[in-house]
């Protein structure tokens, strides 16, 4: 595996990098990120910071839509709960997990698709129910569109 700070190859059982002294975090740094640090580009032409930001945005969108699903349960709207719950699970599985797995081809289409779905359901929720579920849907759509723009 490789040190996430200096990019030097190290033994799999090392807890600290012998080159720079950085504590080694597990799991090992993926192949396309080897040697990438700070502002350097990875194999996917993204910086480590950009990848981290995409992970945060996609997880934030999944959590926001999950909250919308819970709000629907609290107000007795089981249909809304099923829709928002399914969208939340889809965002996590198809966008966030693919970012973590560095599978960027799937991320681009899924993030735009879910951005459109969240935006549409958010608008419909605002028009029909006039509550916070719609605003949450719009916020999630914006977060997912930011992920799409980074790719």
CORVENWO-V954596 format. One line per field, one symbol per residue. phi: phi as a letter, one per 30 degrees, with the letter a starting at -180 (. if undefined). A space follows every 10 residues. Layout:
# CORVENWO-V954596
phi = ???
This chain:
# CORVENWO-V954596
phi = .bddcciddb ddcdcbdddc idddccddde edceidbhcd dcddibdedd dddddddddd dddedddddd ddddcicddd dddddddedd dddccddddd dicddddddd dddddddddd ddddddddch bdeddddddd dddddddedd c
